[in-house]
Amino acid sequence: MNTETFEHIVCQSGAGRPASIRFFGRITEESAGRFSEAFDFLENIVRPSLIRVLINSEGGSVLHGMTVYAAIQNASVPTECVIEGMAASMGSVIWAAGDKSFMRDYGILMIHNPFLPDENDGEQSDLVKAFTAQIETIYRKRFGLSREKVRAIMDGAAGQDGTFFDAAAAVKAGIIPESHVLRTSKQLRDKVRADLSGITDAAAIQAVMNRITPPEEENHPSDEKTTILNTKLNHRSMNEEKTLSPEYSAVVASLGMQEKNEVKDVLSRISELTGVEARLAEANKALSDAKTVIAGKDATIGNLQKDLDNVTARLQVYEQKEAEAKASAIQNFLQKAVDEGKIEADAVPGWKEMAATNFQLVQDTIGSIPAREKISEQIATDPDNAKAAADALKSAGQKMAEQVEAVVGKDFAFKKLQ
């Protein structure tokens, strides 16, 4: 792979030599991506002594423009940014990313406040406010101007959207020193002025500038031996001024990062948090849905518990009545057994305790005992019992006679009364 593979690289170069890369056109996700890929190739593969960025852009996406800005501003090799035609809106921020900023004597610079395409005329969104503060800091540090002056430039005159500068006006405003204006021929300057006469639309101005091609010998602000980066000019670079603005420091701190982090790292963190916010919203929705389901299940469980309590209460009533009925049946059965002479009254507690454990066994046992009347009848009708009774009576008479004989004698007899 060589530099010709990338359309943005316009100057054949090698290690240790200056290289030129171009950013022409509107800043979009696609154009920013292609430029960043080519810039990374130059910086890390070719490794030139200098990367010169030629700019002709009407501006575009703030977010993707900041990606380009971060790539240039944090490059490991020296950088120069040159307005070849126009650097408007976000294009001016990219122009401010280099270690040094230059513009053609016919070039146009336009600086204004960022905005969202669908933003109403009402209060700015927090995102726009954040971008505005960030871009204001970039301009202030690059140009070395006060906050108030940068604010006035971004706001523009009454009824105007920001402020336009040609090279002379940029020098007068203190944006760049006179030595950073790249001179071209009077013929070329006159042609540009004529072509731009009456045109105020940024896209149309950019289209005109696209047709302007400076002579080859005028296409470089510096050569390898006398690069402007090596001259001592009273113009501070972003890298030379290490003091961070309170706003930027606050943003970095709120992201949980340290001030030493580079801008591209901060932007990457913001992008990451944006994604996390979306995922968090999805997770909260899923959690809300889960809570709804759980609430429904809790209600179902509550109803089931209520039904169980009702069934348990009814079962307890039934068991109590069943126990009372059983106790009554045992009492009645044992009382009848007492009445029938099958068991003694004082034995009832023992039989009752046994019946509480096995009523059927008690019923079977007592049921096998005959009633008192049947016992007497059985005794009376039994021949053996009758003989035993007779024998008993006979024995008793004999014993009595023997006792009498022992007292009065064997032949004792009562005398008859006369």
Buried (B, 14 or more C-beta within 10 A) or exposed (E): EEBEEBEBBBBEBEEEBBBBBBBBBBBEEEBBEBBBEBBEBBBEEBBBBBBBBBBBBBBBBBBBBBBBBBBBBBBEBBBBBBBBBBBBBBBBBBBBBBBBBBBBBBBBBBBBBBBEEEEEEEEBEEBBEBBBBBBBBBBBBBBBBEEEBBBEBBBBEEEEBBBBBBBEEBBEBEBBBEBBBBEBEEEBBEBBEEBBEEEEEBEEBBBBBBEBEBEEEBBBBBEEEEBBBEEEEEBEBBEEEEEBBEBBEEBBEEBEEEEEEEBBBBBBBBEEEEEEEEEEEEEEEEEEEEEEEEEEEEEEEEEEEEEEEEEEEEEEEEEEEEEEEEEEEBEEBBEEBBEBBBBEEEEBEEBBEBBEEEBEEBBEBBEEBEBEEEEEEEEEEEEEEEEEEEEEEEEEEEEEEEEEEEEEEEEEEEEEEE
